[in-house]
Amino acid sequence: MCFSDFPACFQTFKTLCLLNYALTIRHDYDLTSFLRRGALQLSYQSQMVNTRTDADLSVAIQNALQTLLPQIRVEIRE
């Protein structure tokens, strides 16, 4: 089964998982805590002081994607 055989919602989820993993490993940043920041579902970990701005997050995402793009391509082909 190839990555493109999955419904679009699962492709997006898998990409977000890869991106979250990349950011956590390469930049010590958890994307899920960033996405929940505006919601009321904040956990203790996401309430910790975080001085990163949106620009910092954008740079972190770009760096993580550039670094992991070959691995992501392999994962997509599987």
Phi and psi in radians as a Rosetta constraint file:
Dihedral C 1 N 2 CA 2 C 2 CIRCULARHARMONIC -1.743 0.35
Dihedral N 2 CA 2 C 2 N 3 CIRCULARHARMONIC 2.769 0.35
Dihedral C 2 N 3 CA 3 C 3 CIRCULARHARMONIC -0.996 0.35
Dihedral N 3 CA 3 C 3 N 4 CIRCULARHARMONIC -0.638 0.35
Dihedral C 3 N 4 CA 4 C 4 CIRCULARHARMONIC -1.256 0.35
Dihedral N 4 CA 4 C 4 N 5 CIRCULARHARMONIC -0.216 0.35
Dihedral C 4 N 5 CA 5 C 5 CIRCULARHARMONIC -1.320 0.35
Dihedral N 5 CA 5 C 5 N 6 CIRCULARHARMONIC -0.326 0.35
Dihedral C 5 N 6 CA 6 C 6 CIRCULARHARMONIC -1.334 0.35
Dihedral N 6 CA 6 C 6 N 7 CIRCULARHARMONIC 2.616 0.35
Dihedral C 6 N 7 CA 7 C 7 CIRCULARHARMONIC -1.035 0.35
Dihedral N 7 CA 7 C 7 N 8 CIRCULARHARMONIC 2.696 0.35
Dihedral C 7 N 8 CA 8 C 8 CIRCULARHARMONIC -0.988 0.35
Dihedral N 8 CA 8 C 8 N 9 CIRCULARHARMONIC -0.630 0.35
Dihedral C 8 N 9 CA 9 C 9 CIRCULARHARMONIC -1.103 0.35
Dihedral N 9 CA 9 C 9 N 10 CIRCULARHARMONIC -0.621 0.35
Dihedral C 9 N 10 CA 10 C 10 CIRCULARHARMONIC -1.315 0.35
Dihedral N 10 CA 10 C 10 N 11 CIRCULARHARMONIC -0.592 0.35
Dihedral C 10 N 11 CA 11 C 11 CIRCULARHARMONIC -1.077 0.35
Dihedral N 11 CA 11 C 11 N 12 CIRCULARHARMONIC -0.789 0.35
Dihedral C 11 N 12 CA 12 C 12 CIRCULARHARMONIC -1.098 0.35
Dihedral N 12 CA 12 C 12 N 13 CIRCULARHARMONIC -0.755 0.35
Dihedral C 12 N 13 CA 13 C 13 CIRCULARHARMONIC -1.083 0.35
Dihedral N 13 CA 13 C 13 N 14 CIRCULARHARMONIC -0.767 0.35
Dihedral C 13 N 14 CA 14 C 14 CIRCULARHARMONIC -1.112 0.35
Dihedral N 14 CA 14 C 14 N 15 CIRCULARHARMONIC -0.721 0.35
Dihedral C 14 N 15 CA 15 C 15 CIRCULARHARMONIC -1.098 0.35
Dihedral N 15 CA 15 C 15 N 16 CIRCULARHARMONIC -0.752 0.35
Dihedral C 15 N 16 CA 16 C 16 CIRCULARHARMONIC -1.110 0.35
Dihedral N 16 CA 16 C 16 N 17 CIRCULARHARMONIC -0.664 0.35
Dihedral C 16 N 17 CA 17 C 17 CIRCULARHARMONIC -1.107 0.35
Dihedral N 17 CA 17 C 17 N 18 CIRCULARHARMONIC -0.780 0.35
Dihedral C 17 N 18 CA 18 C 18 CIRCULARHARMONIC -1.099 0.35
Dihedral N 18 CA 18 C 18 N 19 CIRCULARHARMONIC -0.740 0.35
Dihedral C 18 N 19 CA 19 C 19 CIRCULARHARMONIC -1.146 0.35
Dihedral N 19 CA 19 C 19 N 20 CIRCULARHARMONIC -0.759 0.35
Dihedral C 19 N 20 CA 20 C 20 CIRCULARHARMONIC -1.077 0.35
Dihedral N 20 CA 20 C 20 N 21 CIRCULARHARMONIC -0.737 0.35
Dihedral C 20 N 21 CA 21 C 21 CIRCULARHARMONIC -1.081 0.35
Dihedral N 21 CA 21 C 21 N 22 CIRCULARHARMONIC -0.780 0.35
Dihedral C 21 N 22 CA 22 C 22 CIRCULARHARMONIC -1.069 0.35
Dihedral N 22 CA 22 C 22 N 23 CIRCULARHARMONIC -0.781 0.35
Dihedral C 22 N 23 CA 23 C 23 CIRCULARHARMONIC -1.170 0.35
Dihedral N 23 CA 23 C 23 N 24 CIRCULARHARMONIC -0.667 0.35
Dihedral C 23 N 24 CA 24 C 24 CIRCULARHARMONIC -1.165 0.35
Dihedral N 24 CA 24 C 24 N 25 CIRCULARHARMONIC -0.775 0.35
Dihedral C 24 N 25 CA 25 C 25 CIRCULARHARMONIC -1.296 0.35
Dihedral N 25 CA 25 C 25 N 26 CIRCULARHARMONIC -0.844 0.35
Dihedral C 25 N 26 CA 26 C 26 CIRCULARHARMONIC -1.465 0.35
Dihedral N 26 CA 26 C 26 N 27 CIRCULARHARMONIC -0.496 0.35
Dihedral C 26 N 27 CA 27 C 27 CIRCULARHARMONIC -2.267 0.35
Dihedral N 27 CA 27 C 27 N 28 CIRCULARHARMONIC 0.149 0.35
Dihedral C 27 N 28 CA 28 C 28 CIRCULARHARMONIC 0.893 0.35
Dihedral N 28 CA 28 C 28 N 29 CIRCULARHARMONIC 0.860 0.35
Dihedral C 28 N 29 CA 29 C 29 CIRCULARHARMONIC -2.412 0.35
Dihedral N 29 CA 29 C 29 N 30 CIRCULARHARMONIC 2.306 0.35
Dihedral C 29 N 30 CA 30 C 30 CIRCULARHARMONIC -1.794 0.35
Dihedral N 30 CA 30 C 30 N 31 CIRCULARHARMONIC 1.946 0.35
Dihedral C 30 N 31 CA 31 C 31 CIRCULARHARMONIC -1.080 0.35
Dihedral N 31 CA 31 C 31 N 32 CIRCULARHARMONIC -0.607 0.35
Dihedral C 31 N 32 CA 32 C 32 CIRCULARHARMONIC -1.123 0.35
Dihedral N 32 CA 32 C 32 N 33 CIRCULARHARMONIC -0.613 0.35
Dihedral C 32 N 33 CA 33 C 33 CIRCULARHARMONIC -1.213 0.35
Dihedral N 33 CA 33 C 33 N 34 CIRCULARHARMONIC -0.568 0.35
Dihedral C 33 N 34 CA 34 C 34 CIRCULARHARMONIC -1.167 0.35
Dihedral N 34 CA 34 C 34 N 35 CIRCULARHARMONIC -0.743 0.35
Dihedral C 34 N 35 CA 35 C 35 CIRCULARHARMONIC -1.174 0.35
Dihedral N 35 CA 35 C 35 N 36 CIRCULARHARMONIC -0.514 0.35
Dihedral C 35 N 36 CA 36 C 36 CIRCULARHARMONIC -1.514 0.35
Dihedral N 36 CA 36 C 36 N 37 CIRCULARHARMONIC -0.096 0.35
Dihedral C 36 N 37 CA 37 C 37 CIRCULARHARMONIC -0.943 0.35
Dihedral N 37 CA 37 C 37 N 38 CIRCULARHARMONIC -0.718 0.35
Dihedral C 37 N 38 CA 38 C 38 CIRCULARHARMONIC -1.421 0.35
Dihedral N 38 CA 38 C 38 N 39 CIRCULARHARMONIC -0.192 0.35
Dihedral C 38 N 39 CA 39 C 39 CIRCULARHARMONIC -1.571 0.35
Dihedral N 39 CA 39 C 39 N 40 CIRCULARHARMONIC 2.998 0.35
Dihedral C 39 N 40 CA 40 C 40 CIRCULARHARMONIC -1.518 0.35
Dihedral N 40 CA 40 C 40 N 41 CIRCULARHARMONIC -0.003 0.35
Dihedral C 40 N 41 CA 41 C 41 CIRCULARHARMONIC -1.613 0.35
Dihedral N 41 CA 41 C 41 N 42 CIRCULARHARMONIC 0.738 0.35
Dihedral C 41 N 42 CA 42 C 42 CIRCULARHARMONIC -1.356 0.35
Dihedral N 42 CA 42 C 42 N 43 CIRCULARHARMONIC 2.266 0.35
Dihedral C 42 N 43 CA 43 C 43 CIRCULARHARMONIC -1.584 0.35
Dihedral N 43 CA 43 C 43 N 44 CIRCULARHARMONIC 2.993 0.35
Dihedral C 43 N 44 CA 44 C 44 CIRCULARHARMONIC -1.003 0.35
Dihedral N 44 CA 44 C 44 N 45 CIRCULARHARMONIC -0.731 0.35
Dihedral C 44 N 45 CA 45 C 45 CIRCULARHARMONIC -1.115 0.35
Dihedral N 45 CA 45 C 45 N 46 CIRCULARHARMONIC -0.727 0.35
Dihedral C 45 N 46 CA 46 C 46 CIRCULARHARMONIC -1.348 0.35
Dihedral N 46 CA 46 C 46 N 47 CIRCULARHARMONIC -0.210 0.35
Dihedral C 46 N 47 CA 47 C 47 CIRCULARHARMONIC -1.513 0.35
Dihedral N 47 CA 47 C 47 N 48 CIRCULARHARMONIC -0.149 0.35
Dihedral C 47 N 48 CA 48 C 48 CIRCULARHARMONIC -1.103 0.35
Dihedral N 48 CA 48 C 48 N 49 CIRCULARHARMONIC 2.707 0.35
Dihedral C 48 N 49 CA 49 C 49 CIRCULARHARMONIC -1.054 0.35
Dihedral N 49 CA 49 C 49 N 50 CIRCULARHARMONIC 2.236 0.35
Dihedral C 49 N 50 CA 50 C 50 CIRCULARHARMONIC -2.332 0.35
Dihedral N 50 CA 50 C 50 N 51 CIRCULARHARMONIC 1.962 0.35
Dihedral C 50 N 51 CA 51 C 51 CIRCULARHARMONIC -1.641 0.35
Dihedral N 51 CA 51 C 51 N 52 CIRCULARHARMONIC 0.067 0.35
Dihedral C 51 N 52 CA 52 C 52 CIRCULARHARMONIC -1.213 0.35
Dihedral N 52 CA 52 C 52 N 53 CIRCULARHARMONIC 2.468 0.35
Dihedral C 52 N 53 CA 53 C 53 CIRCULARHARMONIC -1.741 0.35
Dihedral N 53 CA 53 C 53 N 54 CIRCULARHARMONIC 3.056 0.35
Dihedral C 53 N 54 CA 54 C 54 CIRCULARHARMONIC -1.072 0.35
Dihedral N 54 CA 54 C 54 N 55 CIRCULARHARMONIC -0.632 0.35
Dihedral C 54 N 55 CA 55 C 55 CIRCULARHARMONIC -1.120 0.35
Dihedral N 55 CA 55 C 55 N 56 CIRCULARHARMONIC -0.723 0.35
Dihedral C 55 N 56 CA 56 C 56 CIRCULARHARMONIC -1.073 0.35
Dihedral N 56 CA 56 C 56 N 57 CIRCULARHARMONIC -0.737 0.35
Dihedral C 56 N 57 CA 57 C 57 CIRCULARHARMONIC -1.125 0.35
Dihedral N 57 CA 57 C 57 N 58 CIRCULARHARMONIC -0.727 0.35
Dihedral C 57 N 58 CA 58 C 58 CIRCULARHARMONIC -1.056 0.35
Dihedral N 58 CA 58 C 58 N 59 CIRCULARHARMONIC -0.788 0.35
Dihedral C 58 N 59 CA 59 C 59 CIRCULARHARMONIC -1.120 0.35
Dihedral N 59 CA 59 C 59 N 60 CIRCULARHARMONIC -0.733 0.35
Dihedral C 59 N 60 CA 60 C 60 CIRCULARHARMONIC -1.085 0.35
Dihedral N 60 CA 60 C 60 N 61 CIRCULARHARMONIC -0.737 0.35
Dihedral C 60 N 61 CA 61 C 61 CIRCULARHARMONIC -1.114 0.35
Dihedral N 61 CA 61 C 61 N 62 CIRCULARHARMONIC -0.804 0.35
Dihedral C 61 N 62 CA 62 C 62 CIRCULARHARMONIC -1.059 0.35
Dihedral N 62 CA 62 C 62 N 63 CIRCULARHARMONIC -0.789 0.35
Dihedral C 62 N 63 CA 63 C 63 CIRCULARHARMONIC -1.119 0.35
Dihedral N 63 CA 63 C 63 N 64 CIRCULARHARMONIC -0.744 0.35
Dihedral C 63 N 64 CA 64 C 64 CIRCULARHARMONIC -1.124 0.35
Dihedral N 64 CA 64 C 64 N 65 CIRCULARHARMONIC -0.754 0.35
Dihedral C 64 N 65 CA 65 C 65 CIRCULARHARMONIC -1.136 0.35
Dihedral N 65 CA 65 C 65 N 66 CIRCULARHARMONIC -0.740 0.35
Dihedral C 65 N 66 CA 66 C 66 CIRCULARHARMONIC -1.103 0.35
Dihedral N 66 CA 66 C 66 N 67 CIRCULARHARMONIC -0.691 0.35
Dihedral C 66 N 67 CA 67 C 67 CIRCULARHARMONIC -1.209 0.35
Dihedral N 67 CA 67 C 67 N 68 CIRCULARHARMONIC -0.711 0.35
Dihedral C 67 N 68 CA 68 C 68 CIRCULARHARMONIC -1.743 0.35
Dihedral N 68 CA 68 C 68 N 69 CIRCULARHARMONIC 0.074 0.35
Dihedral C 68 N 69 CA 69 C 69 CIRCULARHARMONIC -0.960 0.35
Dihedral N 69 CA 69 C 69 N 70 CIRCULARHARMONIC -0.773 0.35
Dihedral C 69 N 70 CA 70 C 70 CIRCULARHARMONIC -1.051 0.35
Dihedral N 70 CA 70 C 70 N 71 CIRCULARHARMONIC -0.714 0.35
Dihedral C 70 N 71 CA 71 C 71 CIRCULARHARMONIC -1.180 0.35
Dihedral N 71 CA 71 C 71 N 72 CIRCULARHARMONIC -0.672 0.35
Dihedral C 71 N 72 CA 72 C 72 CIRCULARHARMONIC -1.121 0.35
Dihedral N 72 CA 72 C 72 N 73 CIRCULARHARMONIC -0.713 0.35
Dihedral C 72 N 73 CA 73 C 73 CIRCULARHARMONIC -1.077 0.35
Dihedral N 73 CA 73 C 73 N 74 CIRCULARHARMONIC -0.738 0.35
Dihedral C 73 N 74 CA 74 C 74 CIRCULARHARMONIC -1.096 0.35
Dihedral N 74 CA 74 C 74 N 75 CIRCULARHARMONIC -0.762 0.35
Dihedral C 74 N 75 CA 75 C 75 CIRCULARHARMONIC -1.093 0.35
Dihedral N 75 CA 75 C 75 N 76 CIRCULARHARMONIC -0.670 0.35
Dihedral C 75 N 76 CA 76 C 76 CIRCULARHARMONIC -1.146 0.35
Dihedral N 76 CA 76 C 76 N 77 CIRCULARHARMONIC -0.657 0.35
Dihedral C 76 N 77 CA 77 C 77 CIRCULARHARMONIC -1.237 0.35
Dihedral N 77 CA 77 C 77 N 78 CIRCULARHARMONIC -0.368 0.35
